[in-house]
């Protein structure tokens, strides 16, 4: 464990690989805003270098998704003055530190990553080297800021454990107490939002069925229709969370409701226990539209002025580099890389 006390600093990121969905919003983005409002120093990143690891991205589509993600961050309540908003490729120290971490992380650690196994599938030989090294870049994203807290959904837990392992090994190998042992922050009712069509699968951008997820850009009718058609069971809602065990679809809809309401699941069940889904689903649809529609209309308004988004990202990366450049320089120094001199 680290002995040094590090200034609390929050970092997190989202891949610009298509539409933001409700899982990203409740598991990550909404909580980014909560951290900003706690007055912590907050840095949020569109991880465009990660976005190209899994499959080929059309250049125009990647640019659009990156700007749209930035618009989504702002529309959801992130203030580009209060938080630092960046795209990863504009802050080169992320990739530079990632190289160092490629030399710290062990092949065996990477091979155990469940996301690597899921994404590479059966044909690992054909997966990119970048996909394999993905978690080392993620560790660099975090540690190049000496970030202490990382709000994410549950699916990122293993990557954050690896980040701690990398920091620990680096500190141990070089006999320093330089990188913090970062805290994953996985909390709230919706750390794992599930598919609306199958309560055993997480809601995801890559699901072939659009009906499985609510996209932040869906209009009110589409949101209502997807919730109406969401898979459920024939029982009424229970009054206590114990009654949701073995009922993954019911639990998912209640979790979504609780997260959107900013209430605990117990409080929600105390209010809606005994109701049938025919009554609960319209309540959920109304709440989802009330919370998401303003974000989606603000996103499209912001997308009308893309040069403003580009300025926000450029300014964000300048502010970011004031933090990352000295940390990278110190890292190189610890490792023994000869620094440039005045000539
Ligand atoms: P990504 O782009 O897959 O997802 C972004 C965030 O959304 C969360 N999330 C969910 N939360 C709840 N329910 C779901 N169904 C759901 N789906 C996604 C994810 O947990 C994540 O918090 N590797 C990261 C991006 C990344 C990163 C980082 C995050 C790169 N560097 C450094 C934190 C710190 C990823 O692929 O997220």
Boltz pocket constraint, residues with backbone or C-beta under 6 A from the ligand:
constraints:
  - pocket:
      binder: B
      contacts: [[A, 11], [A, 12], [A, 13], [A, 14], [A, 15], [A, 16], [A, 23], [A, 24], [A, 25], [A, 26], [A, 27], [A, 28], [A, 47], [A, 50], [A, 137], [A, 138], [A, 141], [A, 142], [A, 150], [A, 151], [A, 152], [A, 153], [A, 154], [A, 155], [A, 156], [A, 159], [A, 190], [A, 191], [A, 192], [A, 193], [A, 194], [A, 202], [A, 203], [A, 204]]
      max_distance: 6.0
